[in-house]
Amino acid sequence: MTADLATALRGDPADPELRRRARAWLTRAVEPGSTELWRWVEHHGPVGAAQALAGQTAPSRLQALVGARAGEDRSVEDLRRADVLGARLVTPEDDEWPALPLHSLTLAADRQPAGVDRTTALVPPLALWVRGPARLDALVDRSVALVGSRASTAYGEHVAGDLAHGLTGRGFTTVSGGAFGIDAAAHRGAVAAGGPTVVVLACGVDRPYPAGHARLFDRVLEDGLLVSEWPPGCAPLRHRFLVRNRLIAALTRGTVVVEAAARSGAQATAHRARSLGKVLMAVPGPVTSALSVGCHQLMRAGEQPALLVTSAADVVEAVGDLGTDLAAVAVTSTGPRDELSDIARRVLDACPVRVGVPPERLAVAAGCSELDVLRVLPALELTGLVEWTGTGWRVTRDAAVGGAAG
Amino acid sequence: MTADLATALRGDPADPELRRRARAWLTRAVEPGSTELWRWVEHHGPVGAAQALAGQTAPSRLQALVGARAGEDRSVEDLRRADVLGARLVTPEDDEWPALPLHSLTLAADRQPAGVDRTTALVPPLALWVRGPARLDALVDRSVALVGSRASTAYGEHVAGDLAHGLTGRGFTTVSGGAFGIDAAAHRGAVAAGGPTVVVLACGVDRPYPAGHARLFDRVLEDGLLVSEWPPGCAPLRHRFLVRNRLIAALTRGTVVVEAAARSGAQATAHRARSLGKVLMAVPGPVTSALSVGCHQLMRAGEQPALLVTSAADVVEAVGDLGTDLAAVAVTSTGPRDELSDIARRVLDACPVRVGVPPERLAVAAGCSELDVLRVLPALELTGLVEWTGTGWRVTRDAAVGGAAG
């Protein structure tokens, strides 16, 4: 079959269909999470990378990541199976690719030392299998991750449902896994508010796990999405959940930990959200509840504690857009904003009102390079529009008040 | 009677007995809370001030604060009544005066604009009526205020009792009011742990309010203290609770708000603790509980949010002393600490491990002037012993680790 793939991929490496097939092949051939492999695919392009790996001519360290799968090609079958399901492969070459949110992973991958463990590596996906009627990029543009324990309490489930319901009412998409407990409560809250929701799976989108949530997944598919890095048919192996968690953090503007025990998976997702420069939030609970210990730890965590949130309004205040989501008093006179370059204005608009964020995150939000951000920040500070909080940049009160008209 | 007082106070204004009688008279003649009057007493001394007020020769604005009480003198009777009760008047001239903690009020009074409302003014007490066997300065040296709602929940009372119990076990005194709810739960927790506790009253120490807590107050008096700015016999008037609250914040190293509704009295005490440069802490609770809303608001409050605490260990980590309360690895080699001047070393020792504090609070803790603090901080920073957090100064990790041996 390797010979078939090699033959099939012969031709213009920029041909969209060849690239799609190559990426489909790669999602089955390689377990995601290798920064080194991702860099190599970025460098050689998907077609060249797939050809080399299938032809066993890739560097041995990368070839070892593929192993026996180099000799298999189910790419045509996977793409057909997806088509039958109402699913598709979304690749970095597609308009639907959520490039802006996932740029956080690109930046993180560049900063990451080689040899970091695959389950915790911050590396972009090679492609995403997406099932459902909505556009992935549109749904996650204004989205928040709600995560927490599977062994949740009635309190945690109530709060998760309530937050998702409120976020949906405010035009935000809820993103979570498909697990029992907080994940399911969050999706149910969003669904109850009539909103779309995104379930990021650690298995194929044709067999969402757990099976006990079949009706919930059916409901999600009415207007939301099931998303996975793994091709149809893949099983929810244990390590895949850990790898998957980075996507939940990366696709969204911020992560809310609703309930988490000490040293829990939800805390791990939280740390990744922080590493990606996303807003990390946590819900308080009774200090007598073991399921709130992880949340309280995150809110007490040294330099960059999680923001305490108690309602959807609190969450939107932290991740919302100035002018759209946050009350801003309109002013009619011209101000320092009018003098700004396009980049400077975008960086200013990317600065949050409340929590300061580091330049690399501003770059993501403003859609420019970190260097651009560092170039315009001094002028923005001198004009009194932004300020340094000690951990990041945010707009000053004056700029926030005048923001809507700028 | 005015004539009697004027006669009685004739003599050396530095005579301890004259000063005690003058302060006793002042505590009944003037409702506490006037910054202007406190400054005037500081300037003229208690004897001179009492003579002028009793003789109606004080400036009219100050005379107006005394009104008809200028013509009354029950100072001898008050002091005798206290003596019978096992109580005493503790004045700034006495060794027992908690000068260091109350210095926070002196600093705050100096920064305060004239004409601030008496119920919210940050002004030192003119003297304190103290009942019980313990020494006030010794008890409050290592103390924490636990405050909260009278209409508390079972959860709040459980946590308050638990915190007080744990703080007592760690050698910290619990300070609170005498009210139902969180106040009482805190004192009961401390008492259950066999520790002394301090009740700051808004009425005379002979008639602690509420009467329903008579047995609790009796138990407190076995080894703890009842404290009041008002002389024996005074009633717990409504405004006195507000004036009293500043003392609870000032006497302690930090204030923990256990349960508080939005816009509650406990929040007001919290804001004063913050204004006084004390550590402000709050206990999280269910976001569905109206009695935790105030706590969550404090932890979300802009620039200087309250620190989230879930246990006595968390509280001690925030207010404890390096070396005594906080685990510090002993090192035997000499380090940059050994080169420090006495002032620099005291400022270093005053810097907390975790939360940065502003220079004015360091001055209080180090027992030197703010100018001294500002003089030594640059050198301490250059040596890598302290760092600026964006809102205050704290010791660096290196200095903290080497602290015990310094």
Interface residues (C-beta under 8 A of the other chain):
Chain A: Y155 H158 V159 V283 P284 G285 P286 V287 T288 S292 V293 H296 M299 R300 G302 P305 L307 L308 V309 T310 S311 D314 T389 G390 T391
Chain B: Y155 H158 V159 V283 P284 G285 P286 V287 T288 S292 V293 H296 M299 R300 P305 L307 L308 V309 T310 S311 D314 R354 W388 T389 G390 T391
